Amino acid sequence: MHVTSEQRLDDGALERTFTLGEIPGILWTPASTPAPAPLILLGPPPLGLRKAYPRLVARARHAAADGFATATIELPGSGDRPRWPAAEQALADLRRAMEAGEPVSDEIIDALILPLVDKAVPEWQAALDALLALPEIGGPVGYSGGVISIGTRLAVVEPRISAAVLFAGSFVPRSMFEEARQVTIPLHVLLQWDDEGNDRQAALDLFDAFGSKEKTLHANMGGHTGVPQFAGDAAAQFFTRHLK
C-alpha cells in the first residue's frame, strides 16, 4: 500500500488516499482511539470514487465518530481504472432494456455482475491484508454497502469479516442465491422500497436465502438515494454491537 496524500478533516478524522498496485483507495481513521480501531470496508457504488466521494466521506465521518476506521477501493472498470469493454457493453444492454420497458434478462445481469464480483472480491481481500498490517487498525472487520453481490461473496469467502450491512440496490444473478445460503455472519440489509433500479422481489428473495441466524431487513419508502438518516443510524448501531 502506497499512501499518496493525507489530510485532517475538520472533525479530526485523518483521510489518506492510497494505491494498492493499480487500485486507488481511501482510508479514514478516527481522530483518536486508545487501541487499534476496528475496521469497516465501505463498498462503493459503481460510479467511481470521485463521484461517490460525498456519500462515502459522510459515512466515514459517522463511523469515525463511533471509533471505527473505514476504507474503500475503486471498483474494476470504474473511476480512473482502465476501461472494461465487456462490462460497458453489459451496462449498455441493461440501460437499453430498461429504457425500452423490457424485462432485464438473466444473461444481462450475469454479464454485468458476475465478472465484477469475480474480480473485485480478491482485490478487497488484498486491500484487507494491507489495511490490517497498519498498526492503527485491528479487528474485527465489517463490510458496508456497495454492490450486494460483492458483499454476499465476501461474506462467504472472507473469514475476517464478522458482520455486514448490505444495500439492496443492485441486480442479483440467480447463482448468487446459492451463495447467500452459505452466509452465516450477522447481516443488516437496507432496502429502499421504491428503488427504480432494483428488483424489489429479488431483494426480498435474496434476504430470505441468507443463511445467517441473525439477519434484519430495514425497508423504507423512497428511491435509491433516499435512505433516511435513522436507517443509517440503525446500521451504525448494528456495527457497534458486533464490532466492539
Sequence and secondary structure as in RCSB ss.txt:
>XXXX:A:sequence
MHVTSEQRLDDGALERTFTLGEIPGILWTPASTPAPAPLILLGPPPLGLRKAYPRLVARARHAAADGFATATIEL
PGSGDRPRWPAAEQALADLRRAMEAGEPVSDEIIDALILPLVDKAVPEWQAALDALLALPEIGGPVGYSGGVISI
GTRLAVVEPRISAAVLFAGSFVPRSMFEEARQVTIPLHVLLQWDDEGNDRQAALDLFDAFGSKEKTLHANMGGHT
GVPQFAGDAAAQFFTRHLK
>XXXX:A:secstr
 EEEEEEE TTS EEEEEEETTEEEEEEE S  SS EEEEEEE  TT HHHHHHHHHHHHHHHHHTT EEEEE  
TTSTTS   HHHHHHHHHHHHHHHTT    HHHHHHHHHHHHHHHHHHHHHHHHHHHTSTTEEEEEEEEES HHH
HHHHHHH TTEEEEEEE  S   THHHHHHTT  S EEEEEETT TTS HHHHHHHHHH   SSEEEEEESS TT
   HHHHHHHHHHHHHHH 
